[in-house]
Amino acid sequence: MDLKNYKLVFEDDFNGSELDLEKWSHRGLGGRRCGFNSDDAVRVENGNLIIKYDYRDGKYGEGWYSGMIRANRQFCKGYFECRAICNDPLESKFWSAFWMQASDPYTAASRGGINGAELDILEAFRSPEGYPTAESNVHCAGYADGSESQGLRSQSVARRKLDTCYTEYHTYGLEWTDTEYRIFIDGECVGLSAWADGVSTVDEELIVSLELPGEKPADKSLTGEYIIDYVRVYQKED
C-alpha cells in the first residue's frame, strides 16, 4: 500500500494499561445474537487490545460474552488498517472483525451505498472446507434501479486463504477512495469494488469486534481472544 499523499489522522498502538476512552467507546453493550457484548470482555495489555469470548455468569446474566468498540470519531474515505491475530472460530464460531458502518446502510436510505454502507474490512472465518480465511464484504440497500429497493444486497470483495491468521500477526486494510474500495492484506491489494450505485460519501463508524455467532456453542468451556496490535487511519492531504 502506497501511503504517499496520505496523512496519519488516527492511531492507537494500545501501549497503556486500559482502553483509551478519549479514542474509543464500547459499542452494542447488552444482548447480541447468542449472548452479550460487555465492556469487561475488552482489555489492553502488553501493547495489545484484547477482546475475549467466554461463557460465564456476568453483568447481563449467565451466557456467552464478547466485546465491541468503536472509534469516537467517524471517517469518510481514507486508508484504514489494523494489525492483528484473529480468534479461530472453528469450534465456537466467534469471528474477528474490523469494519465500518454508516448510520443506516440497510434500508432504502442507503441509496445503493452512496448514503452509507457496511464495509467489512476483515472477517476471519473458516471456509466450508475448514481452512482459515480472511474475508471482506460490502452490504447496502436502496438501489437506483428500483429493484428490491428496501432489500439488502451484499458483495464479497475479497476472500483469501490465510493459514496463519489465527497464530500470527497480519495487517488488514481498506483504501476507500472517491471511486472504489480496495482491500489489502499484508500490504498487497487482494480485492476491489465500486459496488452498487457508488462508494459511500458519508461519515462512518470504525469498529473492532469479536462477533458473537447466532447459535450458542454447546461446549461452555470454550474461550478465545482477538489480539490487535494497532489501528491506524490515514486520509488524503489537502
Backbone torsions as a table, in degrees:
resi	resn	phi	psi	omega
1	MET	NA	123.1	179.8
2	ASP	-90.6	113.8	-177.6
3	LEU	-96.6	17.5	174.9
4	LYS	-59.2	135.5	-178.6
5	ASN	74.0	5.9	174.1
6	TYR	-103.0	147.5	178.2
7	LYS	-120.7	135.9	176.6
8	LEU	-69.9	121.1	-176.8
9	VAL	-117.4	-13.1	178.6
10	PHE	-153.7	134.9	-179.2
11	GLU	-154.6	139.6	168.5
12	ASP	-142.1	119.4	177.0
13	ASP	-96.9	0.8	175.0
14	PHE	54.9	48.5	-177.8
15	ASN	-93.4	-0.9	-179.8
16	GLY	-88.0	-160.8	-179.9
17	SER	-108.3	-5.0	178.4
18	GLU	-154.8	164.6	-179.1
19	LEU	-61.6	132.7	179.4
20	ASP	-78.8	103.3	-175.9
21	LEU	-78.5	-2.3	168.7
22	GLU	-78.5	-22.6	179.6
23	LYS	-103.1	-29.7	-170.4
24	TRP	-131.4	155.6	169.5
25	SER	-131.7	149.8	172.0
26	HIS	-72.2	142.6	-172.6
27	ARG	-127.0	145.9	172.7
28	GLY	63.0	35.0	-177.8
29	LEU	-64.7	142.0	-178.8
30	GLY	103.7	-157.1	-173.3
31	GLY	-64.4	135.6	175.0
32	ARG	-154.5	124.8	179.8
33	ARG	47.7	-119.5	-172.3
34	CYS	-84.1	0.6	-174.8
35	GLY	-162.5	-130.8	-171.6
36	PHE	-141.7	144.2	164.9
37	ASN	-93.1	133.5	-177.7
38	SER	-139.4	144.9	179.9
39	ASP	-65.7	-26.6	-178.5
40	ASP	-82.2	5.2	170.6
41	ALA	-88.6	-3.1	-176.5
42	VAL	-115.1	129.8	176.4
43	ARG	-144.6	165.0	176.0
44	VAL	-124.1	125.4	177.0
45	GLU	-159.1	148.7	177.0
46	ASN	52.4	38.0	177.0
47	GLY	74.5	19.9	-179.9
48	ASN	-133.0	148.3	162.3
49	LEU	-86.6	129.5	-178.7
50	ILE	-126.0	124.5	173.6
51	ILE	-111.9	123.6	-174.1
52	LYS	-112.5	140.9	169.4
53	TYR	-111.5	145.6	173.8
54	ASP	-165.1	172.0	175.2
55	TYR	-104.7	126.4	-177.9
56	ARG	-160.9	172.3	172.9
57	ASP	-95.1	95.1	-173.0
58	GLY	-110.1	-162.1	-173.0
59	LYS	-67.0	-20.1	178.0
60	TYR	-103.9	8.3	-178.0
61	GLY	110.0	-174.5	-179.3
62	GLU	-78.3	136.2	177.9
63	GLY	160.0	-167.9	180.0
64	TRP	-85.4	135.7	-176.9
65	TYR	-123.8	144.5	172.9
66	SER	-153.1	-168.8	-176.7
67	GLY	-147.0	161.2	-178.9
68	MET	-150.3	135.4	175.0
69	ILE	-129.9	159.5	175.9
70	ARG	-134.8	149.7	174.6
71	ALA	-67.2	146.1	-177.7
72	ASN	-75.9	-11.8	172.8
73	ARG	-115.6	155.5	179.1
74	GLN	-106.1	164.0	-173.0
75	PHE	-137.7	146.8	172.2
76	CYS	-128.3	112.4	-178.9
77	LYS	70.2	162.1	-178.5
78	GLY	129.1	-167.2	175.9
79	TYR	-120.2	127.4	-173.4
80	PHE	-121.8	127.6	-174.8
81	GLU	-143.2	142.7	167.9
82	CYS	-129.5	157.4	173.3
83	ARG	-119.9	123.5	-167.5
84	ALA	-153.6	157.0	164.3
85	ILE	-109.1	121.4	-174.5
86	CYS	-85.1	154.1	171.9
87	ASN	-72.8	140.0	176.4
88	ASP	-81.4	115.4	-176.8
89	PRO	-88.6	14.1	-171.7
90	LEU	-52.0	-51.1	-177.1
91	GLU	-95.2	-41.4	-173.1
92	SER	-87.0	-27.2	-174.8
93	LYS	74.7	4.0	172.7
94	PHE	-69.2	124.5	-176.6
95	TRP	-119.4	146.6	-179.8
96	SER	-81.4	140.3	-177.0
97	ALA	-142.5	144.2	173.3
98	PHE	-134.9	114.2	-166.1
99	TRP	-155.3	171.4	179.2
100	MET	-129.8	150.5	-178.2
101	GLN	-146.3	130.7	172.5
102	ALA	-80.6	176.3	-176.3
103	SER	-69.0	-29.6	-177.0
104	ASP	-154.1	70.1	-177.4
105	PRO	-84.7	-4.5	-167.4
106	TYR	-105.7	6.0	177.9
107	THR	-129.2	-177.9	-179.4
108	ALA	-58.9	-20.9	178.6
109	ALA	-61.5	-21.1	179.2
110	SER	-65.8	-29.2	-178.2
111	ARG	54.1	51.2	176.9
112	GLY	66.8	25.5	178.5
113	GLY	99.5	-18.5	-177.7
114	ILE	-63.3	-39.6	178.0
115	ASN	-92.7	16.7	175.0
116	GLY	127.7	140.9	179.6
117	ALA	-138.8	168.2	166.1
118	GLU	-94.5	123.8	-177.7
119	LEU	-114.1	103.3	179.8
120	ASP	-89.6	98.3	-178.9
121	ILE	-69.9	-41.2	178.4
122	LEU	-140.7	130.6	164.0
123	GLU	-135.7	117.6	-175.4
124	ALA	-96.7	106.2	-177.5
125	PHE	-116.9	-179.6	163.4
126	ARG	-107.7	138.2	177.3
127	SER	-70.0	165.3	174.8
128	PRO	-56.0	-26.6	178.4
129	GLU	-84.0	-8.5	174.6
130	GLY	101.3	-2.4	-178.5
131	TYR	-89.2	155.9	-177.8
132	PRO	-69.2	138.4	177.4
133	THR	-135.8	147.3	168.8
134	ALA	-110.2	120.9	-173.9
135	GLU	-120.8	151.3	175.9
136	SER	-132.5	135.2	-175.2
137	ASN	-141.0	155.0	175.0
138	VAL	-123.6	136.7	-179.9
139	HIS	-130.9	133.1	175.8
140	CYS	-162.7	173.8	-176.8
141	ALA	-144.0	174.7	173.4
142	GLY	76.2	72.2	-169.6
143	TYR	-96.1	152.9	-177.9
144	ALA	-63.7	-27.7	-179.3
145	ASP	-75.3	-7.5	175.6
146	GLY	83.3	-14.2	-177.9
147	SER	-75.2	133.9	179.4
148	GLU	48.2	44.2	-171.8
149	SER	-60.2	-24.7	177.5
150	GLN	-97.1	-0.9	-173.2
151	GLY	-97.3	152.1	179.8
152	LEU	-84.4	135.3	171.1
153	ARG	-119.9	153.1	-176.7
154	SER	-136.7	150.0	175.2
155	GLN	-136.5	134.2	171.4
156	SER	-81.1	116.7	-179.6
157	VAL	-87.6	-35.4	179.3
158	ALA	-154.8	147.2	175.0
159	ARG	-148.4	108.5	-171.8
160	ARG	-121.6	126.9	171.3
161	LYS	-66.2	127.6	-175.8
162	LEU	-141.9	89.5	-169.4
163	ASP	-58.0	-30.6	-173.9
164	THR	-104.2	14.8	-175.3
165	CYS	-68.1	-17.8	179.0
166	TYR	-97.6	-2.3	-176.9
167	THR	-127.8	-17.2	-176.9
168	GLU	-134.0	156.0	175.2
169	TYR	-70.3	139.2	168.5
170	HIS	-138.1	158.0	175.4
171	THR	-101.7	142.6	-178.3
172	TYR	-131.1	125.5	-173.7
173	GLY	-139.1	157.6	174.0
174	LEU	-130.1	124.1	166.4
175	GLU	-100.0	117.3	-177.9
176	TRP	-110.9	107.2	-177.0
177	THR	-107.1	-173.6	178.1
178	ASP	-67.7	-19.2	-171.7
179	THR	-122.9	-18.2	-176.0
180	GLU	-160.9	168.0	170.0
181	TYR	-107.1	134.4	177.5
182	ARG	-125.4	126.1	-176.9
183	ILE	-100.6	135.8	-178.9
184	PHE	-124.6	140.1	168.4
185	ILE	-126.6	122.8	-178.3
186	ASP	52.2	40.3	175.9
187	GLY	81.9	-3.6	-179.2
188	GLU	-101.5	131.3	176.5
189	CYS	-72.6	120.8	-176.1
190	VAL	-115.6	-1.3	178.7
191	GLY	-177.0	151.5	176.4
192	LEU	-147.0	156.3	-177.3
193	SER	-158.8	143.9	165.8
194	ALA	-117.8	45.3	-169.6
195	TRP	-46.1	142.3	172.7
196	ALA	62.1	-133.5	-172.9
197	ASP	-90.9	9.6	178.6
198	GLY	132.9	163.3	-177.5
199	VAL	-69.4	160.5	178.0
200	SER	-62.1	142.3	178.5
201	THR	-118.9	15.4	-176.0
202	VAL	-122.0	162.0	176.3
203	ASP	-65.8	142.2	-179.6
204	GLU	-134.8	154.5	175.4
205	GLU	-74.4	146.3	173.6
206	LEU	-108.1	124.7	-166.0
207	ILE	-129.4	140.2	170.9
208	VAL	-122.2	127.3	-175.7
209	SER	-152.1	150.9	167.6
210	LEU	-106.3	104.5	-165.6
211	GLU	-80.0	132.5	175.0
212	LEU	-74.2	137.0	177.2
213	PRO	-76.4	169.9	178.2
214	GLY	-76.0	-31.7	-177.4
215	GLU	-104.7	134.5	-178.8
216	LYS	-69.1	128.0	173.9
217	PRO	-61.3	141.8	-177.9
218	ALA	-76.0	-30.8	-176.7
219	ASP	-90.0	106.1	-175.5
220	LYS	-76.6	-4.2	178.0
221	SER	-86.9	-7.5	-178.0
222	LEU	-66.8	144.6	174.0
223	THR	-156.1	157.9	179.7
224	GLY	-168.8	171.6	-175.2
225	GLU	-138.8	147.4	171.5
226	TYR	-109.1	119.5	-171.5
227	ILE	-113.9	120.0	-176.1
228	ILE	-116.9	120.9	-179.1
229	ASP	-78.4	-43.4	177.8
230	TYR	-158.2	162.1	169.8
231	VAL	-130.8	131.7	-179.7
232	ARG	-136.4	145.5	177.3
233	VAL	-130.4	129.9	176.6
234	TYR	-119.9	144.9	174.3
235	GLN	-133.3	154.8	-177.8
236	LYS	-63.3	138.1	175.7
237	GLU	-77.3	145.2	179.2
238	ASP	-70.0	NA	NA
